[in-house]
């Protein structure tokens, strides 16, 4: 028997361990490298700037807890989390091919089906733009808005032409 002291390791339920499962402020951005929803890499809600320390009670920069818009944003993020988590767990090629198929069908399909498919793509773009609004700088926001405007224009042209 050796006289060396045994090294102490923290127990599984000790103060250094985190509870398993998704957290309410999990990061869900696809562009954030290897971060997965529920990881400790981000603080703040879906699409919130990671690691911002000067956040209001909703976890978003510049938002106050009593504001109606912050409450709406928090509700949208909470309701969107399961859908974003499911999309994030799907293979990227499946999501890309699905959106490309909807876009092509929206542009080429006959009148009753084309605008509906294009409307789904534009609605998805608007939803993701809203969720990711706090990510990135001004140029990324402008690019998102231009893409959304082009999608909306294409949808309007399809509806008018039908």
C-alpha positions as CSV (number, residue, x, y, z in Angstrom):
1,X,0.0,0.0,0.0
2,X,1.4,3.4,-0.9
3,X,1.6,6.4,1.4
4,X,0.7,8.9,-1.4
5,X,-2.4,10.9,-0.9
6,X,-5.2,10.2,-3.3
7,X,-6.1,12.9,-5.7
8,X,-9.5,14.3,-5.1
9,X,-11.8,14.7,-8.1
10,X,-15.1,16.6,-7.9
11,X,-18.2,14.4,-7.7
12,X,-20.7,14.3,-10.6
13,X,-23.2,16.5,-8.8
14,X,-20.6,18.8,-7.3
15,X,-20.4,22.6,-7.7
16,X,-18.3,22.5,-10.9
17,X,-20.7,20.4,-12.9
18,X,-23.5,21.9,-15.0
19,X,-27.0,20.4,-15.3
20,X,-27.5,18.5,-18.5
21,X,-29.9,19.5,-21.2
22,X,-30.7,22.8,-23.0
23,X,-30.5,26.0,-21.2
24,X,-32.8,28.9,-21.7
25,X,-30.0,31.1,-23.0
26,X,-28.4,28.7,-25.5
27,X,-26.7,29.8,-28.6
28,X,-28.2,28.5,-31.8
29,X,-26.4,30.3,-34.6
30,X,-25.1,28.1,-37.4
31,X,-22.3,30.5,-38.0
32,X,-20.8,30.2,-34.5
33,X,-18.3,27.4,-35.2
34,X,-18.7,24.3,-33.1
35,X,-21.1,25.8,-30.6
36,X,-24.2,23.6,-30.1
37,X,-27.4,24.6,-28.5
38,X,-27.1,24.1,-24.8
39,X,-23.3,24.6,-24.8
40,X,-21.6,27.0,-22.4
41,X,-20.2,29.1,-25.2
42,X,-22.9,31.7,-25.3
43,X,-25.0,33.7,-22.9
44,X,-28.1,35.4,-23.9
45,X,-31.1,34.2,-26.0
46,X,-31.3,32.9,-29.5
47,X,-29.5,35.2,-31.8
48,X,-28.2,37.4,-28.9
49,X,-24.6,38.7,-29.0
50,X,-22.5,36.2,-27.2
51,X,-20.9,37.2,-23.9
52,X,-22.4,40.7,-23.7
53,X,-22.2,41.7,-20.1
54,X,-24.3,44.9,-20.2
55,X,-27.7,43.2,-20.9
56,X,-31.0,44.0,-19.5
57,X,-33.2,41.4,-17.6
58,X,-34.1,39.7,-20.9
59,X,-30.4,38.9,-21.6
60,X,-30.3,41.1,-24.7
61,X,-28.1,44.1,-25.1
62,X,-30.0,47.4,-24.6
63,X,-33.3,45.8,-23.7
64,X,-35.2,46.5,-20.5
65,X,-37.3,43.9,-18.7
66,X,-40.4,46.0,-18.7
67,X,-40.4,46.8,-22.4
68,X,-43.2,45.2,-24.5
69,X,-40.9,44.5,-27.4
70,X,-38.3,42.7,-25.2
71,X,-41.1,40.5,-23.9
72,X,-42.3,39.8,-27.5
73,X,-38.7,39.0,-28.6
74,X,-38.2,36.7,-25.6
75,X,-41.5,34.9,-26.4
76,X,-40.5,34.5,-30.0
77,X,-37.0,33.1,-29.0
78,X,-38.6,30.7,-26.5
79,X,-41.1,29.4,-29.0
80,X,-38.5,29.2,-31.8
81,X,-35.9,27.3,-29.7
82,X,-37.3,23.8,-30.3
83,X,-37.6,24.4,-34.1
84,X,-34.1,26.0,-34.3
85,X,-32.7,23.1,-32.3
86,X,-34.3,20.6,-34.6
87,X,-33.0,22.4,-37.7
88,X,-29.5,22.6,-36.1
89,X,-29.5,18.8,-35.5
90,X,-30.4,18.0,-39.1
91,X,-27.6,17.5,-41.6
92,X,-26.7,20.7,-43.3
93,X,-27.0,19.3,-46.8
94,X,-30.6,18.3,-46.0
95,X,-31.6,21.8,-44.9
96,X,-29.8,23.4,-47.9
97,X,-31.3,21.0,-50.4
98,X,-34.8,21.5,-48.8
99,X,-34.6,25.3,-49.0
100,X,-33.2,25.2,-52.6
101,X,-36.0,22.9,-53.7
102,X,-38.6,25.2,-52.1
103,X,-37.0,28.2,-53.8
104,X,-36.8,26.6,-57.2
105,X,-40.4,25.3,-56.8
106,X,-41.5,28.8,-55.8
107,X,-40.0,30.3,-58.9
108,X,-41.0,27.7,-61.4
109,X,-44.1,25.9,-60.2
110,X,-47.5,26.9,-61.5
111,X,-49.7,29.5,-59.9
112,X,-51.3,27.9,-56.9
113,X,-48.1,26.1,-55.7
114,X,-45.3,28.4,-56.7
115,X,-46.2,31.5,-54.6
116,X,-46.9,29.2,-51.6
117,X,-43.5,27.6,-51.8
118,X,-41.8,31.0,-52.2
119,X,-43.9,32.4,-49.3
120,X,-42.5,29.7,-47.1
121,X,-39.0,30.6,-48.1
122,X,-39.5,34.3,-47.5
123,X,-41.3,33.7,-44.1
124,X,-38.4,31.5,-43.0
125,X,-35.9,34.2,-44.1
126,X,-37.8,36.8,-42.2
127,X,-38.0,34.6,-39.1
128,X,-34.3,33.8,-39.1
129,X,-33.4,37.5,-39.8
130,X,-35.4,38.5,-36.8
131,X,-33.7,35.9,-34.6
132,X,-30.2,36.8,-35.8
133,X,-30.6,40.5,-35.8
134,X,-28.2,41.1,-32.9
135,X,-25.5,38.9,-34.6
136,X,-22.8,40.5,-36.7
137,X,-22.2,44.1,-37.6
138,X,-24.2,46.6,-39.7
139,X,-23.1,45.2,-43.1
140,X,-24.5,41.8,-42.2
141,X,-27.8,43.3,-41.2
142,X,-27.9,45.2,-44.5
143,X,-27.2,42.0,-46.5
144,X,-30.0,40.2,-44.6
145,X,-32.4,43.0,-45.3
146,X,-31.5,43.1,-49.0
147,X,-32.0,39.4,-49.3
148,X,-35.3,39.6,-47.5
149,X,-36.4,42.5,-49.8
150,X,-35.4,40.5,-52.9
151,X,-37.4,37.5,-51.7
152,X,-40.4,39.7,-50.9
153,X,-40.1,41.3,-54.4
154,X,-40.0,37.9,-56.1
155,X,-43.0,36.8,-54.1
156,X,-44.9,39.9,-55.0
157,X,-44.1,39.4,-58.7
158,X,-45.3,35.8,-58.5
159,X,-48.5,36.8,-56.9
160,X,-49.2,39.6,-59.4
161,X,-48.4,37.4,-62.3
162,X,-50.7,34.6,-61.1
